[in-house]
Amino acid sequence: MVDKPNDTCIEAELLVKSFLQETLREIMALFKVECGSLFLFDSKTKELVLESFYNAHQIPVKGIKFQIGEGVTGKVIADKTPVLVKDIDRDIRFHKNGFKHYQTKSFISVPLASPDGVLGVINLADKASGEPFTEQDLDFATSLVQYAGVIAYNICLAEKLKREKEALDKQKSMLEKYASVGKLAAGVVHEINNPLDGIIRFTNMLLNQVDNNSVTREYLLEIKKGLNRIENTTKSLLQFSHQVNQISARVKTYVDVQTCVEDSLSVFAERMRGNVDIITNFSPRKIKMLDIGIAHVFINIIKNALDAMPGGGKLSITSDLKDSYVEVIFKDSGVGIPPEIRTKIFEAFFTTKNADQGTGLGLSICREIINRYEGGIEVESLCGEGSTFRVIIPKKFIEHV
């Protein structure tokens, strides 16, 4: 019950612990007993760990643990059977060692379980009257603990359903935003592509008319490179809006990862010159990746890194070919991302920048592109220490690997 590392399980675990502690106190009141304990099962260590101990004499008891089958508590779990001891001195099943905190010789130990499995053990001891527990006491206590196990299970289930509903509501909101982005992207691309085609065509015509070694040709080549980037960006926007032309979708082109990163860096060459140290460590093996918008991802991550280092800094870029995937890591020395917004940075329209500096679409489009690769994009960040973005692409999208 205590080893699942997501927020939903942690919250449910706290609710269940609180409920079971209150249940133990209520059962103690019903039976008028002065001593009771709650052990919870830790599925990682396979131990029963003392969670709560209440007694009228304020005896400090903590840190007790039992393995399955160890002691009365461990045997109760191992056998999945409640135990009634009327007189520990005369009960041949157990030794008295370890029962010094009990004031009487009689106690009850009941396994606590849910439909999901074992939860722990509830122990009752020291009737205020001094009398031993009876078989009727055992039956009643067993019924109460069984109900508690079912309720604990329902608490977990209710918390899970609550979180799932919250996630679905969030996803619905996100899809509505994406739908708006898709419509916007389709319209923007249509308006851009018409003049863009003409500009590229005229640029190619000029290239055919100038001397190969002229400065003009160099400028025209830079213009063409920039136009190609715009063209690739519009293709990414079309992919994001699910309106990619079927003919172009059938034509597979691959881009060299190192070249793609270097071209992406060159977009910001003037901005970085003398201000940002670039450290690259590319895979010794040439990696050619299916081109369905990866350049847009690289450019956007680099831009965000530079925005996070307004006074300059260091940007490290690493590519590596693993057994089943390719990863490209971007690590900057910028201001970092506060924890409260880290989970929101991939949402459409979310931005911390001024209206004239960003639309909040960059990373949401990046994630959509990475989703088309069936890959992942992860971020780690510490305020004041920078951020690391890790792009993961399955090997099936890599050429001849």
Secondary structure, 3 states (H helix, E strand, C coil): CCCCCCHHHHHHHHHHHHHHHHHHHHHHHHHCEEEEEEEEEECCCCEEEEEEEEECCCCCCCCCEEECCCHHHHHHHHHCCCEEECCCCCCCCCCCCCCCCCCCCCEEEEEEEECCEEEEEEEEEEECCCCCCCHHHHHHHHHHHHHHHHHHHHHHHHHHHHHHHHHHHHHHHHHHHHHHHHHHHHHHHHHHHHHHHHHHHHHHHHHCCCCCCCHHHHHHHHHHHHHHHHHHHHHHHHHHCCCCCHHHHHCCCEEEHHHHHHHHHHCCHHHHCCCEEEEEECCCCCCEEECCCHHHHHHHHHHHHHHCCCCCEEEEEEEEECCCEEEEEEEECCCCCCHHHHCCCCCCCCCCCCCCCCCCCHHHHHHHHHHHCCCEEEEEEECCCEEEEEEEEEHHHECCC
